[in-house]
Amino acid sequence: MAPALPPLNWFRAFESAARTLSFTAAADEIGMTQSAVSQQIKSLEVRLGVPLFERKARGLALTDHGRRLLPQVDAALTTLTGATAAFDTGQSSDLLTVSASISVIHWVIAPRLPEFTERHPDVVLRLIGAVWPDEFTRIAADVEIRFGSQKQAATDAELLGSDRLIALKSPGLKGNFENLPLIEAVGTSDGWKSWSKVAGKALSAPALFVDSYGSALQLAVNGNGICLVHELLAAHPRQQGLIEQASDVSIAANESYFLSVKSRTEAAAAFRDWIVTSPSGGRKPE
């Protein structure tokens, strides 16, 4: 059996940092925080067992290992971009395209989508998962829901839901908070370390690591431990009794979900109004 590959986003972070020789520039380019880029590159170095960068006082320099890896990663990403672009057939005039992270599509949009389609039966909806800024640019969606910091959000973007992280677990998972497994979503600035400082609790190291809040939430729903995720994603599973708060302590998130409407169509406006006034969106109808 072939060994599992490292996550694609690790390679994206490496390629951008190697090209710009700056974690900060790479973070701005791919829509992440500097600490998240640094963490993902460190994870790649640990996985490969070699240093990829020399971290100097005045910036970065590629090691011999990094110089050897860069052209191969660049070629692979170019191939993947070309392969997926071949399936982008364009957008028809009667189609509403919404691009968002898989976590938002799974936990926020999908559970309440029947309500939207019932209200707007003539709208043909296309949902496309996207994470990186260039993916959003290529898709040219009518509505975008991006994950990132307020600084990284578009000037016309609005916060979707809250900007709080909460601790959640399955109702069937019994035990004291301190003794239960912790699930950590990597690639973000916030985590259990930040939460423990606010809560004033000494916690054990996370037992499970995933690459998104949506995956962390799914693991918690299935009873695998306590997750720390955006309140936005938790609205529907909490309402359905799939998950419950494990603590009253919440913390402010450095990265949140931001919505922007890119086309002036009635369908786009209708989708925006529907999602921001839904329970997940965190607002009441005016």
BELFENUR-V522491 format. One record per backbone hydrogen bond with DSSP energy under -1.0 kcal/mol. CO is the residue of the C=O (numbers start at 1). NH is the residue of the N-H. E is the energy in kcal/mol with one decimal. If there is no record, write none. Layout:
# BELFENUR-V522491
co->(CO/CO)
nh->(NH/NH)
e->(E/E)
This chain:
# BELFENUR-V522491
co->(7/7/8/9/10/11/12/13/14/15/16/17/21/22/23/24/25/26/27/33/34/35/36/37/38/39/40/41/42/43/44/45/45/52/54/56/59/61/63/64/65/66/69/70/71/72/73/74/75/76/77/78/79/80/81/82/84/85/87/92/96/97/97/98/99/100/101/102/103/104/104/105/112/113/114/115/116/120/124/126/128/132/133/134/135/136/142/142/143/144/146/148/149/154/158/163/164/165/166/167/168/169/170/176/177/181/182/182/184/191/192/193/194/195/196/196/208/210/212/213/214/215/216/217/218/219/220/226/227/229/234/235/236/237/237/238/244/251/256/257/258/259/260/263/265/266/267/268/269/270/271/272/278/281)
nh->(10/11/12/13/14/15/16/17/18/19/20/21/60/26/27/28/29/30/32/37/38/39/40/41/42/43/44/45/46/47/48/49/50/63/61/59/56/54/67/68/69/70/73/74/75/76/77/78/79/80/81/82/83/84/85/86/87/88/89/95/126/142/143/128/145/130/105/106/107/108/109/110/116/117/118/119/120/123/96/98/100/136/137/138/139/140/262/263/99/260/258/256/153/157/259/253/231/251/229/246/227/244/173/179/180/226/207/208/210/195/196/197/198/199/200/201/184/186/216/217/218/219/220/221/222/224/223/183/168/166/238/239/240/242/243/241/169/165/148/160/146/158/144/265/269/270/271/272/273/274/275/276/282/161)
e->(-1.0/-1.0/-2.1/-2.2/-2.2/-2.9/-2.1/-2.3/-2.9/-1.9/-2.2/-2.2/-1.0/-1.9/-2.2/-2.1/-2.1/-2.3/-2.3/-2.1/-2.4/-2.3/-2.4/-2.3/-2.2/-2.2/-1.9/-2.5/-2.3/-2.3/-2.6/-1.9/-1.1/-1.9/-1.4/-1.3/-2.5/-3.8/-2.6/-1.7/-1.9/-2.4/-2.2/-2.9/-2.1/-2.1/-2.6/-2.1/-2.2/-2.3/-2.4/-2.2/-2.4/-2.3/-2.1/-1.2/-1.5/-1.4/-1.2/-1.5/-2.8/-1.8/-1.9/-2.6/-2.2/-2.0/-2.3/-2.8/-2.7/-2.2/-2.4/-2.7/-1.1/-2.6/-1.8/-1.7/-2.4/-1.6/-3.3/-2.9/-2.0/-1.6/-2.2/-2.2/-2.1/-1.8/-3.5/-1.1/-2.4/-2.4/-3.2/-3.2/-1.3/-1.9/-3.1/-2.9/-2.3/-1.8/-2.0/-2.3/-2.3/-2.6/-1.8/-1.3/-1.1/-2.9/-2.1/-1.8/-2.4/-2.1/-2.8/-1.3/-1.5/-2.7/-1.7/-1.4/-3.2/-2.8/-1.8/-2.5/-2.0/-2.2/-2.0/-2.5/-1.6/-2.3/-2.0/-3.0/-2.6/-2.7/-2.2/-1.9/-2.1/-2.5/-1.1/-1.1/-2.5/-2.9/-2.4/-3.0/-2.5/-2.7/-2.8/-1.1/-2.1/-2.5/-2.3/-2.3/-2.6/-2.2/-2.6/-2.1/-1.2/-1.3)
